[in-house]
């Protein structure tokens, strides 16, 4: 009796197994379901387990001391640090060291002063330098802000039959420095040709000025030298296509106004101190009245130096009928 019962059970199990094998072709396998209810030991950083020594088998980590890795990261830009954090877990945890982000913040906002930066970090960003770097608006200094502008110019009519027109393209270039200085250039040259000369050592015609920043507003001024000195003022609003990018600048206004000879500052002087409190329509030199420009107000797009050669802004007019920086 018992043997007959056992035989029936074996036959039933074989039939069930055959049915499951046949149904296996129609059922999606989910191997992770086997982990439900299974207790695993927590994994410690760098691939070890708690209670056991961590053995890093990577060749670079075996022969590269942590002190030397720290020195390498300390000389990298914040954007390269973000790329390095994606390599492995050890690099990610090393990059989160607040020393790197403190140095980056104090350099980016050095015109605000060290004490002011410490107060803002503690009060507005939960005492986190990294959070301050990602959330606080700042001008980027690892590239150039470019504004591409076009206008229609009438050509010379031939035989009074045709009236040709031409699309003229020109660019405004801005490069900012941590010290509060900036370079400006208005040219029809392409970005790849201008980027290599956009510095204080170049002999190319770049105008230098001073800028200040308050939250997301940037205001700058520079002096056009000549027989009738003219001050050029610009107001911008900083934003980004993604959080922390700061890769766009809306051009709010451009104003040129004359200045008396006794008010002309030195080439490296405080130009912003001269124009503080000036209204847009205020005239300080009757020979050079204040003019608020309404053309060429396309937003600025940030282009890193390593992308200057391949940027779409180098394309000719016929391949860029319109350009929306967004």
BAPA-499664 format. One record per atom (N, C-alpha, C): residue in one letter; z, x, y. Coordinates in steps of 0.2 Angstrom, whole numbers, padded with zeros to 4 digits, always signed. Each point is the difference from the previous one (the first is absolute). Layout:
aZXY
...
***
This chain:
x+0000+0004-0006
x+0000-0004+0006
x+0000+0004+0006
x+0004+0005+0000
x+0001+0005+0006
x-0007+0004+0001
x-0003+0002-0006
x-0006+0004+0001
x-0006-0004+0002
x+0000-0007-0002
x-0005-0004+0003
x+0001-0001+0007
x+0006-0001+0003
x+0001-0001+0007
x-0002+0007+0004
x+0002+0006-0003
x-0002+0006+0003
x-0008+0001+0000
x-0003-0003-0005
x-0008+0001+0000
x-0003-0005+0005
x+0003-0006+0001
x-0003-0004+0005
x+0001+0003+0007
x+0006+0003+0001
x+0001+0003+0007
x-0005+0005+0001
x-0001+0005-0005
x-0005+0005+0001
x-0007-0003+0001
x-0002-0005-0003
x-0006-0003+0001
x-0001-0003+0007
x+0006-0003+0002
x+0000-0003+0007
x-0001+0005+0005
x+0004+0006-0001
x-0001+0005+0005
x-0007+0004+0000
x-0003+0000-0005
x-0007+0003+0000
x-0005-0005+0003
x+0001-0006-0001
x-0004-0005+0003
x+0001+0000+0008
x+0006+0001+0002
x+0002+0000+0007
x-0003+0007+0003
x+0001+0005-0004
x-0003+0006+0003
x-0008+0000+0001
x-0003-0003-0005
x-0007-0001+0000
x-0002-0004+0006
x+0003-0005+0001
x-0001-0005+0006
x+0001+0004+0007
x+0005+0004+0000
x+0001+0004+0006
x-0005+0005+0001
x-0002+0003-0005
x-0006+0005+0001
x-0006-0003+0002
x-0001-0006-0003
x-0006-0004+0003
x+0000-0002+0007
x+0006-0002+0002
x+0001-0002+0007
x+0001+0006+0005
x+0001+0006-0003
x+0000+0006+0005
x-0006+0001+0004
x-0006-0003-0003
x-0006+0001+0004
x+0000-0004+0006
x+0004-0005+0000
x+0000-0005+0006
x+0006+0000+0004
x+0005+0004-0001
x+0006+0001+0004
x+0000+0007+0003
x+0001-0001+0007
x+0000+0006+0004
x+0007+0004-0002
x-0001+0007-0002
x+0006+0004-0001
x+0003+0002+0006
x+0007-0001+0000
x+0004+0002+0005
x+0006+0005-0003
x-0002+0006+0000
x+0005+0005-0003
x+0007+0001+0004
x-0001-0002+0006
x+0006+0001+0004
x+0006-0005-0002
x-0002-0006-0003
x+0005-0005-0002
x+0004+0003-0005
x-0002+0005-0004
x+0005+0003-0005
x+0006+0004+0004
x-0001+0001+0006
x+0006+0004+0004
x+0005-0005+0002
x-0001-0007+0000
x+0005-0005+0002
x+0006+0001-0005
x+0006+0000+0004
x+0006+0001-0004
x+0002+0007-0003
x-0004+0004+0002
x+0001+0007-0003
x+0003+0004+0006
x+0006+0003-0001
x+0003+0004+0005
x-0002+0007+0000
x-0002+0003+0006
x-0003+0006+0001
x+0005+0004+0004
x+0000+0006-0001
x+0004+0005+0005
x-0003+0000+0006
x+0003+0000+0006
x-0003+0001+0007
x-0003+0006+0000
x-0006+0001+0004
x-0004+0006+0001
x+0003+0003+0006
x+0001+0006+0000
x+0002+0004+0006
x-0006+0002+0004
x+0001+0002+0006
x-0006+0003+0004
x-0003+0007-0004
x-0006+0001+0001
x-0004+0006-0003
x+0000-0001-0007
x+0000-0006-0003
x-0002-0001-0007
x+0006+0001-0005
x+0006+0002+0002
x+0006+0001-0004
x+0004-0006-0002
x+0005+0000-0003
x+0005-0006-0001
x+0007+0002+0002
x+0003-0005+0002
x+0007+0002+0003
x+0004+0002-0006
x+0004+0006+0001
x+0004+0003-0005
x-0003+0006-0003
x-0007+0001+0001
x-0003+0005-0003
x-0004+0005+0006
x+0000+0006-0002
x-0003+0004+0006
x-0008-0002+0000
x-0002+0001+0007
x-0007-0002+0001
x-0004+0007-0001
x-0006-0001-0004
x-0004+0005-0002
x-0007-0002+0003
x-0002+0004+0005
x-0007-0002+0003
x-0005+0005-0003
x-0004-0003-0003
x-0005+0004-0004
x-0006+0002+0004
x-0001-0002+0006
x-0005+0001+0005
x-0001+0007+0001
x-0006+0003+0000
x+0000+0008+0001
x+0002+0001+0007
x-0003-0004+0005
x+0001+0002+0007
x+0008-0001+0002
x+0003-0004-0003
x+0007-0001+0001
x+0005+0005-0003
x-0003+0003-0006
x+0003+0005-0004
x+0000+0007+0004
x-0005+0001+0004
x-0001+0007+0003
x+0001-0001+0008
x+0000-0006+0002
x+0001-0001+0008
x+0007-0002+0001
x+0004+0004+0003
x+0007-0002+0002
x+0000-0006+0005
x+0006-0003-0001
x+0001-0006+0005
x+0000+0002+0007
x+0003+0006+0001
x+0000+0003+0007
x-0007+0001+0003
x-0004+0003-0004
x-0007+0001+0002
x-0004-0006+0001
x+0001-0005-0004
x-0003-0007+0000
x+0002-0003+0007
x+0007+0000+0002
x+0002-0002+0006
x-0003+0003+0006
x-0001+0006+0000
x-0003+0004+0005
x-0008-0002+0001
x-0003-0001-0005
x-0007-0003+0000
x+0000-0007+0003
x+0004-0004-0002
x+0000-0007+0003
x+0002+0000+0007
x+0004+0005+0002
x+0003+0000+0007
x-0006+0002+0005
x-0005+0003-0003
x-0006+0002+0004
x-0006-0005+0000
x+0001-0005-0003
x-0005-0005-0001
x+0000-0006+0005
x-0005-0003+0002
x+0000-0006+0005
x+0003-0006-0004
x+0002-0004+0004
x+0003-0006-0003
x-0005-0004-0005
x-0006+0000+0002
x-0005-0004-0004
x-0002+0004-0006
x+0001+0006+0000
x-0001+0004-0006
x+0006-0001-0005
x+0006+0000+0003
x+0006-0002-0004
x-0001-0006-0003
x-0002-0005+0003
x-0001-0007-0003
x-0005+0001-0006
x-0005+0004+0000
x-0005+0001-0005
x+0004+0004-0006
x+0004+0005+0002
x+0003+0004-0005
x+0006-0005-0004
x+0002-0005+0003
x+0005-0004-0003
x-0003-0004-0006
x-0007+0000+0000
x-0003-0004-0005
x-0002+0004-0006
x+0002+0007+0000
x-0002+0004-0006
x+0005-0001-0006
x+0006+0000+0001
x+0005+0000-0005
x+0007-0003+0003
x+0004-0001-0005
x+0007-0003+0002
x+0004+0005+0004
x-0001+0007-0003
x+0004+0005+0003
x-0002+0001+0008
x-0007+0000+0001
x-0002+0001+0007
x+0002-0006+0004
x+0000-0006-0003
x+0001-0006+0004
x+0008+0001+0002
x+0004+0001-0004
x+0007+0001+0002
x+0001+0006+0005
x-0003+0005-0001
x+0000+0006+0005
x-0002-0002+0007
x-0006-0004+0000
x-0003-0002+0006
x+0005-0005+0004
x+0004-0003-0003
x+0005-0005+0003
x+0006+0004+0003
x+0000+0006+0000
x+0005+0004+0004
x-0001-0002+0007
x+0006-0002+0003
x-0001-0002+0008
x-0001+0006+0004
x+0001+0006-0002
x-0002+0006+0005
x-0007+0000+0002
x-0005-0002-0005
x-0007+0000+0001
x-0001-0005+0006
x+0002-0006-0001
x-0001-0006+0005
x+0003+0001+0006
x+0006+0003+0000
x+0003+0002+0007
x-0004+0004+0004
x-0002+0006-0003
x-0004+0004+0004
x-0007-0003+0002
x-0003-0004-0004
x-0006-0004+0002
x+0002-0004+0006
x+0005-0004+0000
x+0002-0005+0005
x+0001+0004+0007
x+0004+0005-0001
x+0002+0004+0006
x-0006+0003+0003
x-0005+0002-0004
x-0006+0003+0003
x-0004-0005+0003
x-0001-0006-0003
x-0005-0005+0002
x+0003-0004+0007
x+0007+0000+0000
x+0003-0003+0006
x+0004+0005+0004
x-0003+0006+0001
x+0004+0005+0003
x+0001-0001+0008
x-0005-0004+0003
x+0001-0002+0007
x+0005-0005+0001
x+0003-0003-0005
x+0005-0005+0001
x+0007+0004+0000
x+0000+0006-0003
x+0007+0004+0000
x+0003-0001-0007
x+0004+0005-0002
x+0003+0000-0007
x+0005-0006+0000
x+0005+0000+0005
x+0005-0005+0001
x-0002-0007-0001
x-0006-0001+0004
x-0002-0007+0000
x-0003-0002-0007
x-0003+0005-0003
x-0003-0001-0007
x+0005-0002-0005
x+0006+0004+0000
x+0005-0001-0004
x+0003-0007+0001
x+0001-0002+0006
x+0003-0007+0002
x-0005-0005-0003
x-0006+0000+0001
x-0005-0005-0003
x+0000+0000-0007
x+0000+0006-0003
x+0001+0000-0008
x+0006-0003-0003
x+0005+0001+0003
x+0006-0003-0002
x+0001-0008+0001
x-0003-0002+0006
x+0001-0007+0002
x-0005-0005-0002
x-0006+0003+0000
x-0006-0004-0002
x-0003+0001-0007
x+0001+0005-0003
x-0003+0002-0006
x+0005+0002-0006
x+0006-0003+0000
x+0005+0000-0005
x+0001+0008-0002
x+0000+0004+0005
x+0002+0007-0001
x-0005+0004-0005
x-0006-0003+0000
x-0005+0003-0004
x-0006+0003+0004
x-0001+0007-0001
x-0005+0003+0004
x-0007-0002-0003
x+0000-0001-0007
x-0006-0002-0003
x-0002-0007+0002
x+0004-0005+0001
x-0001-0007+0002
x-0002+0000+0007
x+0003+0005+0004
x-0002+0000+0007
x-0007+0003+0001
x-0002+0005-0004
x-0007+0002+0000
x-0005-0005-0002
x+0001-0004-0005
x-0004-0006-0002
x-0001-0006+0005
x+0006-0001+0003
x+0000-0006+0004
x-0001+0000+0007
x+0002+0006+0003
x+0000+0001+0007
x-0007+0002+0003
x-0003-0004+0005
x-0006+0002+0002
x-0001+0007+0003
x-0005+0004-0001
x-0001+0007+0002
x-0007+0001+0000
x-0002+0005+0005
x-0007+0002+0000
x-0001+0006-0005
x-0005-0001-0003
x-0002+0005-0006
x-0003+0007+0004
x+0002+0005-0003
x-0002+0007+0003
x-0004+0004-0005
x-0002-0003-0006
x-0004+0004-0005
x-0007-0002+0000
x-0002-0003+0006
x-0007-0001+0000
x-0002-0002+0008
x-0005-0004+0000
x-0003-0002+0007
x-0001-0008+0000
x+0002-0003+0006
x-0001-0007+0001
x-0007-0001+0003
x-0004-0004-0003
x-0007+0000+0003
x-0002-0008+0001
x-0003-0001+0006
x-0002-0006+0002
x-0008+0000+0001
x-0003-0004-0004
x-0008+0000+0000
x-0002-0006+0005
x-0004+0002+0005
x-0002-0005+0005
x-0008+0000+0000
x-0003-0006+0001
x-0007+0000+0001
x-0002-0005+0006
x-0005+0001+0003
x-0003-0004+0006
x-0007+0000+0000
x-0003-0005+0003
x-0008-0001+0000
x-0002+0003+0007
x-0005+0005+0000
x-0003+0002+0006
x-0007-0001+0000
x-0003-0003+0005
x-0007-0001+0001
x-0004+0006+0001
x-0006+0000-0004
x-0004+0006+0001
x-0005-0001+0005
x-0005+0004+0000
x-0006+0000+0005
x-0005-0004-0003
x-0002-0005+0004
x-0005-0005-0002
x-0007+0004+0000
x-0004-0001-0005
x-0007+0003+0000
x-0005-0006+0001
x-0004+0001+0005
x-0006-0004+0001
x+0002-0008+0002
x+0007+0000+0001
x+0002-0007+0002
x-0001-0005-0006
x+0000+0003-0006
x-0001-0005-0006
x+0006+0000-0004
x+0003+0006-0001
x+0006+0001-0004
x+0006+0002+0005
x+0006-0002-0002
x+0006+0001+0003
x+0005+0003-0005
x+0000+0006-0001
x+0004+0003-0006
x+0007+0000+0002
x+0005+0000-0005
x+0007+0001+0001
x+0002+0005-0005
x+0006+0003+0002
x+0002+0006-0005
x+0008-0002-0001
x+0002+0001-0006
x+0007+0000-0002
x+0003+0007+0001
x+0005+0000+0005
x+0003+0007+0001
x+0007-0001-0003
x+0001+0006-0004
x+0007+0000-0003
x+0004+0006+0003
x+0006-0001+0001
x+0004+0006+0002
x+0007-0001-0003
x+0004+0005+0001
x+0007+0000-0004
x+0005+0002+0005
x+0006-0003-0001
x+0006+0003+0004
x+0005+0003-0006
x+0002+0006+0002
x+0004+0004-0005
x+0007+0001+0003
x+0005-0001-0004
x+0007+0002+0002
x+0003+0003-0006
x+0003+0006+0002
x+0005+0004-0005
x+0006+0001+0003
x+0006-0002-0003
x+0006+0000+0002
x+0004+0006-0003
x+0005+0003+0004
x+0004+0005-0002
x+0008-0002+0000
x+0004+0003-0004
x+0007-0002+0000
x+0004+0001+0007
x-0003+0005+0004
x+0003+0002+0006
x-0001-0005+0005
x-0003-0005-0001
x-0002-0005+0006
x-0006+0001+0003
x-0004+0005-0002
x-0007+0001+0003
x-0005-0003-0004
x-0006-0001+0003
x-0006-0003-0004
x-0006+0003+0003
x-0005-0001-0004
x-0007+0002+0002
x-0005-0006+0000
x-0004+0000+0005
x-0005-0006+0000
x-0007+0003+0001
x-0005-0003-0003
x-0007+0002+0001
x-0004-0006-0001
x-0005-0001+0005
x-0004-0006+0000
x-0007+0004-0001
x-0003-0002-0006
x-0007+0004-0001
x-0004-0005-0005
x-0006+0002+0000
x-0005-0003-0005
x+0000+0004-0006
x+0003+0006-0001
x+0000+0004-0006
x+0004-0004-0005
x-0003+0001-0007
x+0003-0003-0005
x+0007+0003-0002
x+0004-0003-0004
x+0007+0002-0001
x+0000+0007-0004
x-0004+0001-0004
x+0000+0006-0004
x-0002+0006+0004
x-0003-0001+0006
x-0001+0006+0005
x+0006+0001+0005
x+0003-0006+0001
x+0005+0001+0005
x+0007+0002-0003
x+0001-0002-0006
x+0007+0001-0003
x+0002+0008+0000
x-0005+0004-0002
x+0001+0007+0000
x+0002+0003+0007
x-0002-0003+0005
x+0001+0003+0007
x+0006-0004+0004
x+0003-0005-0004
x+0005-0004+0004
x+0007+0004-0001
x+0001+0005+0004
x+0006+0003+0000
x+0000+0004+0007
x+0006+0003+0001
x+0001+0003+0007
x-0003+0007+0000
x-0002+0003-0005
x-0003+0006+0000
x-0007+0000+0001
x-0003-0006-0001
x-0007+0000+0001
x-0003+0000+0007
x-0006+0002+0001
x-0003+0001+0007
x-0004-0007+0001
x+0000-0004-0004
x-0004-0006+0001
x+0004-0005+0005
x-0004-0004+0003
x+0003-0004+0005
x+0005-0006-0003
x+0006+0002+0000
x+0005-0005-0002
x+0005+0000+0005
x+0002-0006+0002
x+0005-0001+0005
x+0007-0001-0003
x+0005+0003+0003
x+0007+0000-0003
x+0004-0004+0005
x+0005-0004-0003
x+0005-0004+0004
x+0006-0001-0003
x+0004-0004+0002
x+0007-0002-0003
x+0000-0007-0002
x+0004-0001-0005
x+0001-0007-0002
x+0007-0001-0002
x+0002-0007+0001
x+0007-0002-0002
x-0001-0006-0005
x+0005-0002-0004
x+0000-0005-0004
x+0006-0004+0000
x+0000-0007+0000
x+0005-0004+0000
x-0001-0006-0005
x+0003+0001-0006
x-0001-0005-0006
x-0007+0001-0002
x-0004-0005+0000
x-0007+0001-0002
x-0005+0001+0006
x+0002+0001+0006
x-0004+0001+0006
x+0000+0007+0002
x-0007+0002+0001
x-0001+0007+0002
x-0003+0000+0007
x+0002+0004+0004
x-0003+0001+0007
x-0001+0007+0001
x-0006+0002+0003
x-0002+0007+0001
x-0003+0000+0007
x-0001+0006+0002
x-0003+0002+0007
x-0002+0007+0000
x-0006+0001+0003
x-0003+0007+0001
x-0003+0000+0006
x-0001+0006+0003
x-0003+0002+0006
x-0007+0002-0001
x-0005-0003+0004
x-0007+0002+0000
x+0000+0005+0006
x-0001+0006-0001
x-0001+0005+0006
x-0006-0001+0004
x-0001+0003+0006
x-0006-0001+0003
x+0002+0000+0008
x-0006-0001+0004
x+0001-0001+0007
x+0004-0006+0002
x+0000-0005-0004
x+0004-0006+0001
x+0004-0002-0007
x+0006+0003+0000
x+0004-0001-0006
x+0001-0007-0002
x-0001-0001-0006
x+0001-0007-0003
x+0005+0000-0006
x+0004-0005+0000
x+0005-0001-0006
x-0003-0005-0004
x+0000+0002-0007
x-0003-0005-0005
x+0006-0002-0004
x+0001-0007+0000
x+0006-0003-0004
x-0002-0004-0005
x+0004+0000-0006
x-0002-0004-0006
x+0006-0003-0003
x-0001-0007-0002
x+0006-0003-0003
x-0003-0003-0007
x+0004+0002-0005
x-0002-0002-0007
x+0006-0003-0004
x-0002-0004-0005
x+0005-0003-0004
x-0001+0002-0007
x+0005+0003-0004
x-0001+0003-0006
x+0001-0005-0006
x-0004+0000-0005
x+0001-0004-0006
x-0003+0003-0006
x+0000-0003-0005
x-0002+0003-0007
x-0003-0006-0004
x-0005+0002-0004
x-0003-0004-0005
x+0005-0002-0006
x+0004+0005-0001
x+0005-0001-0005
x+0007+0003+0003
x+0005-0002-0003
x+0007+0003+0002
x+0000+0007+0000
x+0002+0003+0006
x+0001+0007+0001
x-0006+0004+0001
x-0006-0003+0000
x-0007+0003+0001
x+0000+0003+0007
x+0001-0005+0005
x-0001+0002+0007
x-0007+0003+0002
x-0005-0003-0003
x-0007+0002+0000
x-0004-0004+0005
x+0003-0004+0004
x-0004-0004+0005
x+0003+0000+0007
x-0004+0001+0005
x+0003-0001+0007
x-0004-0005+0004
x+0003-0005+0002
x-0004-0005+0004
x+0000+0003+0008
x-0005+0000+0003
x-0001+0003+0006
x+0001-0006+0005
x+0006+0000+0004
x+0002-0005+0004
x-0003+0000+0007
x+0000+0006+0003
x-0003+0001+0006
x-0002+0008+0002
x-0005+0001+0004
x-0002+0006+0002
x-0001+0000+0008
x+0004+0004+0004
x+0000-0001+0007
x-0001+0007+0003
x-0005+0001+0004
x-0001+0006+0004
x+0002-0001+0007
x+0004+0004+0003
x+0002+0000+0007
x+0000+0006+0003
x-0001+0000+0007
x+0000+0006+0004
x+0007+0002+0001
x+0001+0007+0002
x+0007+0002+0002
x-0001+0005+0006
x+0005+0000+0004
x+0000+0004+0006
x+0001+0007-0002
x-0003+0005+0004
x+0001+0007-0002
x+0007+0002-0001
x+0004-0002+0005
x+0007+0002-0001
x+0004-0003-0006
x-0003-0005-0003
x+0003-0003-0006
x-0003+0003-0007
x-0005+0004+0001
x-0003+0003-0006
x+0005+0005-0004
x+0001-0002-0006
x+0005+0005-0004
x-0004+0006-0002
x+0004+0004-0003
x-0003+0006-0003
x-0004-0002-0007
x-0004+0004-0002
x-0004-0001-0006
x+0004-0002-0006
x+0006+0003-0001
x+0005-0001-0005
x+0006-0004+0002
x-0001-0003+0006
x+0006-0003+0003
x+0001-0007-0003
x+0005-0004+0003
x+0002-0006-0002
x-0004-0005+0003
x-0006-0002-0003
x-0005-0005+0003
x+0003-0007+0000
x+0004-0001-0006
x+0003-0007+0000
x+0005-0001+0005
x+0004+0005+0002
x+0004-0001+0005
x-0003-0002+0007
x-0006+0002+0001
x-0004-0001+0006
x-0002-0008+0000
x-0002-0002-0006
x-0003-0007+0000
x+0005-0005-0002
x+0007+0001-0001
x+0004-0004-0002
x+0001-0006+0006
x+0000-0006-0002
x+0001-0005+0005
x-0006-0002+0003
x-0006+0003-0001
x-0006-0002+0003
x-0003-0006-0003
x-0003-0004+0004
x-0003-0006-0002
x-0007+0001-0002
x-0003-0004-0004
x-0007+0001-0002
x-0005+0000+0006
x+0001-0004+0005
x-0005+0000+0005
x+0003+0003+0007
x+0005+0005-0001
x+0003+0003+0005
x-0005+0006+0002
x-0001+0001+0006
x-0005+0006+0003
x+0005+0005+0003
x-0001+0006-0002
x+0004+0005+0003
x-0004+0005+0004
x-0007-0001-0001
x-0005+0004+0004
x-0006-0004+0002
x-0001-0002+0006
x-0005-0005+0002
x-0007+0003-0002
x-0001+0006-0001
x-0006+0003-0002
x-0002-0002-0008
x+0006+0000-0003
x-0001-0002-0008
x+0004-0006-0001
x-0002-0006+0001
x+0004-0006-0002
x+0001+0000-0007
x+0005-0004-0001
x+0002-0002-0007
x-0005-0004-0003
x-0002+0001-0007
x-0005-0004-0003
x+0003-0001-0007
x+0000-0006-0002
x+0002-0002-0007
x-0006-0001-0004
x-0001+0004-0005
x-0006+0000-0004
x+0000-0006-0005
x-0005-0003-0001
x-0001-0006-0004
x-0004+0001-0006
x-0004+0006+0000
x-0005+0002-0005
x+0003+0006-0005
x-0002+0000-0006
x+0002+0005-0004
x+0008-0001-0002
x+0002-0006-0002
x+0007-0001-0002
x+0000-0002-0007
x-0004+0003-0004
x+0000-0001-0007
x+0007+0004-0003
x+0003-0003-0005
x+0006+0003-0003
x-0001+0007-0003
x+0005+0004+0000
x-0001+0007-0002
x+0002-0001-0008
x-0004+0004-0004
x+0001+0001-0007
x+0002+0007-0001
x+0005+0001-0004
x+0003+0006-0002
x-0004+0003-0006
x-0002+0006+0001
x-0004+0004-0005
x+0004+0007-0002
x+0002+0001-0006
x+0004+0006-0001
x-0006+0006+0000
x+0003+0006+0002
x-0005+0006+0000
x-0004+0001-0006
x+0003-0001-0006
x-0004+0001-0006
x-0005-0005-0001
x+0000-0006+0003
x-0005-0005+0000
x-0005+0000+0005
x+0000+0005+0005
x-0004+0000+0006
x-0007+0001-0002
x-0002+0004-0005
x-0007+0001-0002
x-0003-0006-0003
x+0004-0004-0004
x-0003-0005-0004
x+0001-0007+0003
x+0003-0001+0006
x+0002-0006+0002
x-0006-0004+0002
x+0000-0007+0000
x-0005-0004+0001
x-0002+0000+0008
x+0005+0002+0004
x-0002+0001+0007
x-0005+0005+0002
x-0002+0004-0005
x-0006+0005+0001
x-0006-0003-0001
x-0001-0007-0003
x-0006-0003-0001
x-0004-0001+0006
x-0007+0000+0000
x-0004-0001+0006
x+0001-0008+0002
x-0003-0001+0006
x+0000-0007+0002
x-0003-0005-0004
x-0006+0003-0002
x-0004-0005-0004
x+0003-0002-0007
x+0005+0004-0002
x+0003-0001-0007
x+0007-0004+0002
x+0002+0000+0006
x+0006-0004+0002
x-0002-0005+0006
x-0003-0005-0002
x-0002-0005+0006
x+0006-0003+0003
x+0006+0000-0004
x+0006-0002+0003
x+0006+0003-0004
x+0005+0001+0004
x+0006+0004-0004
x+0006-0004+0002
x+0004-0003-0005
x+0006-0003+0002
x+0005+0004-0003
x+0005+0003+0004
x+0005+0004-0002
x+0005-0004-0004
x+0002-0006+0002
x+0005-0004-0003
x+0007+0002+0001
***
